[in-house]
Amino acid sequence: MSGSSSANSARSIRVGDVAYYHIFDPRTAQPIPTDVVQVSVYFPHVGANGLAEVLTKSCAILGFERTSPILASLGAEAMCLQRHHGAVSAATTAGWSRFMKRVAANDHSDIFEPSRTGAP
């Protein structure tokens, strides 16, 4: 299994009423103004940690809705916690809950299947 999580809750600084996070948007070279609290991306195979890391940042920068088609095309499962009007809600890929049940049950029967990214 490969995965990565990225959170904005612990790595922010406040200047006045604005929170600035450790993730920068490469298009603007500025900290991202986001309501994304945390993103986790996982693959059922080994060798995709770097890709999972890139996808967590993409989700934080572009938003879950715009990143979802990319996640699906790569076979990734993801969860994104987003803040809306003070409340936090979760957005997930279609297979996230099934994937997490397998993880909780320690079912890694397909861990050595070849990945869609070419990694072993």
Secondary structure by P-SEA (a helix, b strand, c coil): ccbbbbbccccccccccccccccccccccccccccccbbbbbbcccccaaaaaaaaaaaaacccccaaaaaaaacccbbbbbbcccbbbbbbccaaaaaaaaaaaccccccccccccccc
